[in-house]
């Protein structure tokens, strides 16, 4: 028997770091963002995106910066891109689910609740930190402005709601604290699997 655990959390909350901790505990990880990168890098999304948005493909690879410009200029573009990419991501996730060997499969999906992906999970864990620390982490990366951060955060379900809808909540204030929580959650799930 295998357990499917959804991992979610808003931008800057420490989801990628926490995902790596689940891998350290022997879980198998599927990362939605990594799947999109595979599809864009000479993968199955290239041809259909090139057919609809020729300027978005350079040397057989979908140029994410070009896609962002297209989305900014055309309000209908995002929906068209999602129509192409979402089914391909779902296929990638399904292949992982069928081939992974671990007892716990972790699905790192930023918009898990927003897309209804939580319905396919046995449980959901949400990573969280206070809003001021979240903002600081994102801005310290130096990859986006405060306005860009607020724009992304506005598209995501409020953090409090994500936490309330999750079966587990991991506070990522320090690495050690997060690691202990991950260890405890994996232990609880494995105990449950042993008695199923």
Beta strands, then each sheet from edge to edge (+ up, - down):
strand 1: 3-8
strand 2: 28-31
strand 3: 57-58
strand 4: 61-62
strand 5: 104-108
strand 6: 123-128
strand 7: 168-171
sheet 1: 2+ 5+ 1+ 6+ 7+
sheet 2: 3+ 4-
end
